[in-house]
Amino acid sequence: MEGSLVETHSILEAGSVVPPGRRIPTGELWAGNPARFVRTLTHEETLEIPKLAVAINDLSNSYFSEFLPYSTVYLDVEKLKKKLGISI
């Protein structure tokens, strides 16, 4: 929320809400609504954060079309129109 800060090498679990003005320090795991301290991350977990970020980004890209503001049927129609050479 407004004025909150999540520092580098920290993890905020999915669906967590950080209250206004709260700071999540480096090397900590927070979760919940409102977000609360869970535990300190191990050195190994901290080293895995960049790899995890790339994996999550790749996974989210594969599901991106499911969250468009219109149904995904529109994409199928566009593919069909292109295949049939329809320019309308």
C-alpha distances in whole Angstrom, upper triangle without the diagonal:
4,6,6,9,11,14,17,19,17,16,13,15,14,13,11,7,6,6,5,8,9,11,12,16,18,20,18,17,14,14,13,11,10,11,14,16,19,21,22,23,27,28,29,26,24,27,26,22,24,26,24,21,24,25,22,22,26,25,22,25,28,26,24,27,26,23,24,24,28,30,31,35,34,34,37,39,38,40,43,43,43,46,48,48,47,45,44
4,6,9,12,15,18,21,19,18,16,18,18,16,14,11,9,8,5,7,9,11,13,17,19,22,20,20,17,17,17,15,13,14,17,19,22,24,24,25,29,30,31,28,26,29,28,25,25,28,26,23,26,28,25,24,28,28,25,27,30,28,26,29,28,25,26,26,30,32,33,37,36,36,39,41,40,42,45,45,45,47,50,49,48,46,45
4,7,10,13,16,19,17,18,16,19,19,18,16,12,10,9,5,5,7,9,12,14,17,20,19,19,17,18,18,16,15,14,16,18,21,23,23,24,27,28,30,27,24,27,27,24,25,28,26,23,26,28,25,25,29,29,26,28,32,30,28,31,31,28,29,29,33,35,36,40,39,38,42,43,42,44,47,47,47,49,52,51,50,48,47
4,7,10,13,16,14,14,12,15,16,15,13,10,7,7,5,4,5,6,8,11,14,16,15,15,13,14,15,14,12,11,13,14,18,19,19,20,24,25,26,23,21,24,24,20,22,25,23,20,24,25,23,23,27,27,24,27,30,28,27,30,30,27,28,28,32,34,35,39,38,38,41,43,42,43,46,47,46,49,51,51,50,48,47
4,6,10,12,11,12,11,14,16,16,13,12,8,10,9,7,6,5,6,8,10,13,13,14,12,14,16,16,14,12,14,14,17,18,17,18,21,21,23,20,18,21,21,17,19,22,20,18,21,23,21,21,25,25,23,25,29,28,26,30,30,27,29,29,33,35,35,39,39,38,41,43,42,43,46,47,46,48,51,51,50,48,48
4,7,9,7,8,8,12,13,14,12,11,9,11,12,11,8,6,5,7,8,10,10,10,10,12,14,15,14,11,13,12,14,15,14,14,17,18,19,17,14,17,17,14,15,18,17,15,18,20,18,18,22,22,21,23,26,26,25,28,28,26,28,29,32,34,34,38,38,36,39,42,40,41,45,45,45,47,50,49,49,47,47
4,7,6,9,10,14,16,18,15,15,12,15,15,13,11,7,6,6,5,8,9,11,12,15,17,18,17,14,15,14,16,15,13,13,16,16,18,15,12,15,16,13,14,17,16,15,18,20,19,19,23,23,22,25,27,27,27,30,30,28,30,32,35,36,36,40,40,38,41,44,42,43,46,47,46,48,51,51,51,49,49
4,6,9,11,14,16,19,17,17,15,18,18,17,15,11,9,8,6,8,10,11,13,16,19,21,20,17,17,15,17,16,13,12,14,13,15,13,10,12,13,10,10,14,14,12,15,17,17,17,20,22,21,23,26,26,26,29,30,28,30,32,35,36,36,39,39,37,40,43,41,41,45,46,45,47,50,49,49,48,48
4,7,10,13,16,18,17,18,16,19,20,19,16,13,10,9,5,5,8,9,12,15,18,21,20,17,17,14,15,13,11,9,11,10,11,9,6,8,9,7,9,12,11,11,14,16,16,17,20,21,21,23,25,26,26,30,30,28,31,33,36,37,36,40,40,38,40,43,42,42,45,47,45,47,50,50,50,49,49
4,7,10,13,15,13,15,13,16,18,17,14,11,7,7,5,5,5,6,8,11,15,17,16,13,13,11,11,10,9,8,11,11,13,10,8,11,11,8,11,14,12,12,15,17,15,17,20,20,20,23,25,25,25,29,29,27,30,32,35,35,35,39,39,37,40,43,42,42,45,47,45,47,50,50,50,49,49
4,6,9,12,10,12,12,15,17,17,14,12,9,10,9,8,6,5,6,8,12,15,15,11,12,10,10,10,10,8,12,13,13,10,9,12,11,8,11,13,11,10,14,15,13,15,18,18,18,21,23,22,23,26,26,24,27,29,32,32,32,36,36,35,37,40,39,39,43,44,43,45,48,48,48,47,47
4,7,9,7,9,9,12,15,15,12,11,8,11,11,11,8,6,5,6,9,11,11,8,9,9,10,11,12,11,15,17,17,13,13,16,14,11,14,16,13,12,16,16,13,15,19,18,17,20,22,21,21,25,24,22,25,27,30,30,30,34,35,34,36,39,38,38,42,43,43,44,47,47,47,46,46
4,6,6,9,10,14,17,18,15,15,12,14,14,13,11,8,6,5,7,10,11,9,10,11,10,12,13,13,16,18,18,14,14,17,15,13,15,16,13,13,16,15,13,15,18,16,16,19,21,19,20,23,22,21,24,25,28,29,29,32,33,32,34,37,37,37,40,42,41,43,46,46,46,45,45
4,6,9,11,15,18,19,17,17,14,17,17,17,15,11,10,8,9,10,12,10,13,14,14,16,17,16,19,21,20,17,17,19,17,14,16,17,13,13,16,15,11,13,16,14,13,17,18,16,17,20,18,17,20,22,25,25,25,29,29,29,31,34,33,34,37,38,38,40,42,43,43,42,41
4,7,10,13,16,18,16,17,15,18,19,19,17,13,11,8,7,8,10,9,12,14,15,17,19,19,22,24,24,20,20,23,21,18,20,21,17,16,19,18,15,16,19,17,15,19,20,18,18,21,19,17,20,21,24,24,25,28,29,29,31,34,34,34,37,39,39,40,43,44,43,42,41
4,7,10,13,15,13,14,12,15,17,17,14,11,8,5,5,5,7,6,9,11,12,15,17,17,21,23,23,19,19,22,20,18,20,21,18,17,20,20,16,18,21,20,18,21,23,21,21,24,22,20,23,24,27,28,28,32,33,32,35,37,37,38,41,42,42,44,46,47,46,45,44
4,6,9,12,10,12,11,15,17,18,15,13,10,8,7,5,5,5,9,12,14,17,19,19,23,25,26,22,21,24,23,20,22,24,20,19,22,22,19,20,24,22,20,23,25,23,23,25,24,21,24,24,27,28,30,33,33,33,36,38,38,39,42,43,43,45,47,48,47,46,45
4,7,8,6,8,8,12,15,16,14,12,9,9,8,7,6,5,8,11,13,16,17,18,22,24,25,21,20,24,23,19,22,24,21,19,23,23,20,21,25,24,22,25,27,26,25,28,27,24,26,27,30,31,32,36,36,36,39,41,40,41,44,45,45,47,50,50,49,48,47
4,6,6,9,10,14,17,19,16,15,12,12,11,8,6,7,10,12,15,18,19,21,25,27,28,25,24,27,26,23,25,27,25,23,27,27,24,25,29,28,25,28,31,29,28,31,29,26,28,28,32,34,35,38,38,38,41,43,43,44,47,48,48,50,52,52,51,50,49
4,6,9,11,15,18,20,18,18,15,15,14,12,10,11,13,15,19,21,22,23,27,28,30,27,25,28,28,25,26,29,26,24,28,29,26,26,30,29,27,29,32,30,29,32,31,27,29,29,33,35,36,39,39,39,42,44,43,45,48,48,48,51,53,53,51,50,49
4,7,10,13,16,19,17,17,15,16,16,15,12,12,13,15,19,20,21,22,26,27,29,26,24,27,27,24,26,29,27,25,28,29,27,27,31,31,28,31,34,32,31,34,33,30,32,32,35,37,39,42,42,41,45,46,45,47,50,50,50,53,55,55,54,52,51
4,7,10,13,15,13,14,11,13,13,13,10,9,10,11,15,16,17,19,22,24,26,23,21,24,25,21,23,26,24,22,26,27,25,25,29,29,27,30,32,31,30,33,32,30,32,32,36,37,38,42,42,41,44,46,45,47,50,51,50,52,55,55,54,52,51
4,6,9,12,11,12,11,13,15,15,13,10,11,11,14,15,14,16,19,20,23,20,18,21,22,19,21,24,22,20,24,26,23,24,28,28,26,29,32,31,30,33,33,30,32,33,36,38,39,42,42,41,44,47,46,46,50,51,50,52,55,55,54,52,52
4,7,9,7,8,8,11,13,14,12,9,9,8,11,12,11,12,16,17,19,16,14,18,18,15,18,20,19,18,21,23,21,22,25,25,24,27,29,29,28,32,31,29,31,32,36,37,37,41,41,40,43,45,44,45,48,49,49,51,53,53,53,52,51
4,6,6,9,10,13,16,17,16,13,12,10,12,11,10,11,14,15,17,15,13,16,17,15,17,20,19,18,22,23,22,23,26,27,26,29,31,31,30,34,34,32,34,35,39,40,40,44,44,42,45,48,47,47,50,52,51,52,56,56,55,54,54
4,6,9,11,15,18,20,18,15,14,12,13,12,9,9,12,12,14,12,9,13,14,12,14,17,16,16,19,21,20,21,24,25,25,27,30,30,30,33,33,31,34,36,39,40,39,43,43,42,44,47,46,46,49,51,50,51,54,54,54,53,53
4,7,10,14,17,20,19,15,14,11,11,9,6,5,8,8,11,9,7,10,12,10,13,16,15,15,19,20,19,21,24,24,24,27,29,29,30,33,33,32,34,36,39,40,39,43,44,42,44,47,46,46,49,51,50,51,54,55,55,54,54
4,6,10,14,16,15,12,10,7,8,6,4,5,9,11,13,10,9,13,14,12,15,17,16,16,20,20,19,21,24,24,24,27,29,29,29,33,32,30,33,35,38,39,38,42,43,41,44,47,46,46,49,51,50,51,54,55,55,54,53
4,7,11,14,13,10,9,6,6,5,6,6,10,13,13,10,10,14,13,12,15,17,14,15,19,19,17,19,22,22,22,25,26,26,27,30,29,28,31,32,35,36,36,39,40,39,41,44,43,43,47,48,48,49,52,53,52,52,51
4,7,10,10,6,5,5,5,7,9,10,14,16,17,14,14,17,17,14,18,19,16,16,20,20,18,20,23,22,22,25,27,26,26,29,28,26,29,31,34,34,35,38,39,38,40,43,43,43,46,48,47,49,52,52,52,51,50
4,7,8,5,6,7,7,10,12,13,16,19,20,16,16,20,18,16,19,20,17,17,21,20,18,20,23,21,20,24,25,24,25,28,26,24,27,29,32,32,32,36,37,36,38,41,41,41,44,46,46,47,50,51,50,49,49
4,5,4,6,9,9,13,16,17,20,23,23,20,20,23,22,20,22,23,20,20,23,23,20,22,25,23,21,25,26,24,25,28,26,24,27,28,31,31,32,35,36,36,38,41,41,42,44,46,46,47,50,51,50,49,48
3,5,8,11,12,16,19,20,24,26,27,23,23,26,25,22,25,26,23,22,25,25,22,23,26,24,23,26,28,25,25,28,26,23,26,27,30,30,32,35,36,36,38,40,41,42,44,46,46,48,50,51,50,49,48
4,6,10,12,16,18,20,23,26,27,23,23,26,25,23,25,27,24,23,26,26,23,25,28,26,24,28,30,27,27,30,28,25,28,28,32,33,34,37,38,38,40,43,43,44,46,48,48,50,52,53,51,50,49
4,7,9,12,14,16,20,22,23,20,19,23,22,19,22,24,21,20,24,24,21,22,26,24,23,26,28,26,26,29,28,25,28,29,32,33,34,37,38,38,40,43,42,43,46,47,47,49,52,52,51,50,49
4,6,9,12,14,18,21,22,19,19,22,22,20,23,24,22,21,25,25,23,25,28,26,25,29,31,29,29,32,31,29,32,33,36,36,37,41,41,41,43,46,46,46,49,51,51,52,55,55,55,54,53
4,6,8,11,14,17,19,16,16,20,20,18,21,23,20,21,24,24,22,25,28,27,26,29,31,30,31,34,32,31,34,35,38,38,39,42,43,42,45,47,47,48,51,52,52,53,56,57,56,55,55
4,7,9,13,16,17,14,15,19,18,17,20,22,19,20,24,23,21,24,27,25,25,29,30,29,30,33,32,30,34,35,38,38,38,42,43,42,44,47,47,47,50,52,51,53,56,56,56,55,55
4,6,9,13,14,12,13,16,16,15,19,20,18,20,23,23,22,24,27,26,26,30,31,31,32,35,34,33,36,37,40,40,40,44,45,44,46,49,48,48,51,53,53,54,57,58,57,57,57
4,7,9,12,10,10,14,14,14,17,19,17,19,22,22,22,24,27,26,27,30,31,31,32,36,35,34,37,38,41,42,41,45,46,44,47,50,49,49,52,54,53,54,57,58,58,57,57
4,7,8,6,6,10,11,10,14,15,14,16,19,19,19,21,24,23,24,27,29,29,30,34,33,32,35,37,40,40,39,43,44,42,44,47,47,46,49,51,50,51,55,55,55,55,55
4,5,5,6,9,10,11,14,15,15,17,20,20,20,23,25,25,26,29,30,31,32,35,35,34,37,40,42,42,41,45,46,44,46,49,48,48,51,53,52,52,56,56,57,56,57
4,5,5,6,9,10,13,14,14,16,19,19,20,22,24,25,26,29,30,31,32,36,36,35,38,40,43,43,42,46,46,44,46,49,48,47,51,53,51,52,56,56,57,56,57
4,5,5,6,9,12,12,12,15,17,17,18,21,22,22,24,26,28,29,30,34,34,33,36,39,41,41,40,43,44,42,44,47,46,45,48,50,49,50,53,54,54,54,55
4,5,5,7,10,10,10,12,15,15,15,18,20,20,21,24,25,26,27,31,31,30,33,36,38,38,37,40,41,39,41,44,43,43,46,48,47,47,51,51,52,51,52
4,5,6,8,10,10,12,14,15,16,18,20,20,22,24,26,26,27,31,31,30,33,35,38,38,37,41,41,39,41,45,43,43,46,48,46,48,51,51,52,51,52
4,6,7,8,10,11,13,14,16,17,19,20,21,23,25,26,27,31,31,31,33,36,39,39,37,41,41,39,41,44,43,42,45,47,45,46,50,50,51,50,51
4,6,5,6,9,10,11,12,14,16,16,18,20,22,23,24,28,28,28,30,33,36,36,34,38,38,36,38,41,40,39,42,44,42,43,47,47,48,48,48
4,6,5,6,9,10,10,12,14,15,16,18,20,21,22,26,26,25,28,31,33,33,32,36,36,34,36,39,38,37,41,42,41,42,46,46,46,46,46
4,5,5,6,9,10,11,13,14,15,17,19,21,21,25,25,25,27,30,32,33,31,35,35,32,35,38,36,35,39,40,39,40,43,43,44,43,44
4,5,5,6,9,10,11,12,14,16,17,19,20,24,24,24,27,30,32,32,30,33,34,31,33,36,35,34,37,39,37,38,42,42,43,42,43
4,5,5,6,9,10,10,12,14,16,17,18,22,22,22,24,28,30,29,28,31,32,30,32,35,34,33,36,38,37,38,41,42,42,42,42
4,5,5,6,9,10,11,12,15,16,16,20,20,20,22,25,27,28,26,30,30,28,30,33,32,31,35,36,35,36,40,40,40,40,40
4,6,5,6,9,10,11,13,15,15,19,20,20,22,25,27,27,25,29,29,26,28,31,30,29,33,34,32,34,37,37,38,37,38
4,5,5,6,9,10,11,13,14,18,18,19,21,25,26,26,24,27,28,25,27,30,29,28,32,34,32,33,36,37,38,37,38
4,5,5,6,9,10,11,12,16,16,16,18,22,24,23,22,25,26,24,26,29,28,27,31,33,32,33,36,37,37,36,37
4,5,5,6,9,10,10,14,15,15,17,20,22,22,20,24,24,22,24,27,26,25,29,30,29,30,34,34,34,34,34
4,6,5,7,9,10,13,15,15,17,21,22,22,19,23,23,20,22,25,24,23,27,28,27,28,31,32,33,32,33
4,5,5,7,9,12,12,13,16,19,21,20,18,21,22,20,21,25,24,23,26,28,27,28,31,32,33,33,33
4,5,5,6,10,10,10,13,16,18,17,16,19,20,18,20,23,22,22,25,27,26,27,31,31,31,31,31
4,5,5,8,10,11,12,16,17,17,15,18,18,16,18,21,20,19,23,24,23,24,28,28,28,28,28
4,6,8,9,11,13,16,17,16,13,16,17,15,16,20,19,18,21,23,22,23,26,27,27,28,28
4,6,6,8,10,14,14,13,11,15,16,14,15,19,18,18,21,23,23,24,27,28,27,28,28
4,5,6,7,11,12,12,10,14,14,12,15,18,17,17,20,22,21,23,26,26,26,25,25
4,5,6,9,9,9,7,10,10,9,11,14,13,14,17,18,18,20,22,23,23,22,22
4,6,9,9,8,7,10,11,11,13,15,16,16,19,20,21,22,25,26,25,25,24
4,6,8,8,9,12,13,12,15,17,17,18,21,22,23,24,27,27,26,26,25
4,5,7,7,11,10,10,13,15,15,16,19,20,20,22,24,25,23,23,22
4,7,9,12,11,12,15,16,16,18,20,20,22,24,25,26,24,23,21
4,6,8,7,9,12,12,13,15,17,17,19,21,22,23,21,20,19
4,5,6,8,10,11,12,14,15,17,18,20,21,22,21,21,19
4,5,5,7,9,10,11,13,15,16,17,19,20,19,19,19
4,5,5,6,9,10,11,12,14,15,17,18,17,18,17
4,5,5,6,9,10,11,12,14,15,16,15,15,14
4,5,5,6,9,10,11,12,14,15,14,15,14
4,5,5,6,9,10,11,12,14,13,15,15
4,5,5,6,9,10,10,12,11,12,11
4,5,5,6,9,10,10,9,10,10
4,5,5,6,9,10,10,11,12
4,5,5,6,8,8,11,12
4,5,5,6,5,7,8
4,5,5,6,7,10
4,6,8,10,13
4,6,9,11
4,6,9
4,6
4
